[in-house]
Amino acid sequence: GLEPEVTRDWSVLEIGCGVGRLAAGLRKRVASYDGIDIAPSMVEEARRRNEHIPGIRFFQTDGVHPPEPIAQNKYDLVVSWAVLIHCPREIVEANLKHGFEMLAPGGQMRFEVRADPTDPEGIVAFDSPQHLHGEMPGVEDMREEERAITDGAMRALQNEYYMGAMFTYAELGPLIEGLT
């Protein structure tokens, strides 16, 4: 959803950049990219992988506050993909707070959080008209995978691997409104 003719002058901050796998692709569409991560080894690898690309920088953070060199920067786009789903609620809230504070006027923040599977507002039915008529790619594969997950396997996944705090739409809406 990032059209280069719209985003070419944008600055981007990625929260939880890891080894910088998204940096080069984003940088092709924007003016500058900054990535932050808590793991020194990840930041070092991100720098190594992207050292030949101008306009890309990486910084280590404590996971709660933006690092000093960029703390006052304003970004047109702040992103966090596949990161906040692994974090406890207070870390999610702190990162969203700082992400929104670092947005330039008119900027966008795009992120994922873990949805509470018992939230009736958040359920997307796989029997929607598009799904029923095969208009959504991979629907049959998803249905097959869903059928293959036993109750025991699901419990094991949820109990063995920490997947971070879950949010309902009723919780997330006021949280975001309070930050913007």
N, C-alpha and C positions, 0 to 999 in steps of 0.2 A: 503493500500500500504506500510505498514511498516513491513518488514520481520524481525523477531527477530534475525536471523543469520547474517543479515546485520547491524542492528541497535543496537545490544546489548551493544556496547561501546559508543553510542551517548549520548549527553546531549541535552535536549529539553527546549525551552522557549515557554510558551504559553502566548500570549498577549491577555488580556481580559479573564482570566480564570474563572471568576464568582465564583461559589461555588465549583469549582474543579471537576466537573463531568467527565472530561476526564483524570484527573491526574493518577488515579490508572491503567486505561487501557493502557495509554501510558507508564507508569513506568514499566509495565510487559515486554515491548519490548525494553526499553532503560536503560542506566546506571543511569541517573539522570533527574529530572524534576523540573523546576522552573516555577511558574505561577505568573502573575502580573494582578492586577485589580485596578480600581479607587475607588471602594466601600469598605470601611472598614468592613462593615457587611458581604459582600461576601467573603473577604479574611479570616475573622474570621471563617466563616462557612466552607470554603475550608480546613482550618487548622484542624478544628474539625473532618471533615469527613475523613481526610487522615492522622491523627496523628499517626496511627499505622503502616504506610508504610515508611520504610527508603528510603532516596534519593528523597523525595518530599519536596519542600519548596514553600511558598507563600509570596508575598510582595505587599504592597500597593504602587501605583504610582499616579502621578498627571494626567495621561492619555496622556501626551506628551513626558515625559522623562523617561528612565528606572530608577528604584530606585537605589540609591547609592551602596547598597551591591552587586549588580550584574551588574552595569553599564559597567564594563570593561570585563565581561565574554564573552567568545566566545562559540557559540552553534552550534551543527551539524544540528539542525532542529529548526526553529522558526515557530510557527503556530499561526494563529488567525482565529477562526471559529465563524461565526455568531456574530461578533463584529463590524468590520469595516463597515458593511452595515448600521449601525445605526449612524455613525459618520459624522460630517461635513468634507469637503475636507481637511482643514488644519490639522485636527486630524489624518485623514487617512494618509496623506503625512508624518506627523511627525512619526507616528508609523511604517510606511514602512521604512522610512529613518533609524530609530534606529534599527529596526529589521534586515535590511541588514548589518548595521555596526556591529552588534553583531554575525554575522555568522562566524563560523570557516572556514578556507579554504576548499572549496569543499562542504560547507554546503548548506542546502536547506531552502527556506522560502515558506510556503504554507499559502495562505490567500484567503479570498473572499472579493470582493467589489461589490457594487450595480451597475449593468449594466444599461445603458441608453436604454430603450426599443425602442427608435427610431434609434438606431445604426444599420445600415444594416449589418455591419461586425459581430455583436454579436448575430444575430438572428439564433437560431437553429430550423430548420423547423421540425414540428411534422409529416411531410409527407415524411420523409426520407425513404429509402428502409427498414431499420430495423424497423422503426415504422409502416410502411404500412403492413409489414408481421407479426406484432405482436411479433417481436423478442426482443423488449425492455420491461422489466417488468413494469407493472403498466401503460402502455400507455393509455389504454382505460379509466382507472380511471382519469388520467390527462386530457384527452380530455373531459370527463364528467364534471369535475370541471371547465375547461375553458369555456364550454358552459353555465354553471350555473352562471358565473359572468356577471352581467349586466354592461352596461356602467356606470350607476349611482353608482353601488356598487364599481366599480373600482375607479371612481372619489372620492368617499367617503373615500376609503382606502388610496388613495394617498394624500388626503387633510387633513385627520384627524390624521394620525399617521406619526410621523417623521421617515423616513426610511433612512436618511443620504444622502450623496452626490452620484450622479450617475456619472459613467465614461463610456466613449466610448473606444473602442479598440485604436483608434487614439490618445487619451489622455493618456491612461494607459501605452502603450508601451514606449513612451519617458520618462514618469515618472519613470518607473522601470529601464530603461536603465541608467537614470541619477543617480540612487541610487546604482547601482551595480558596 
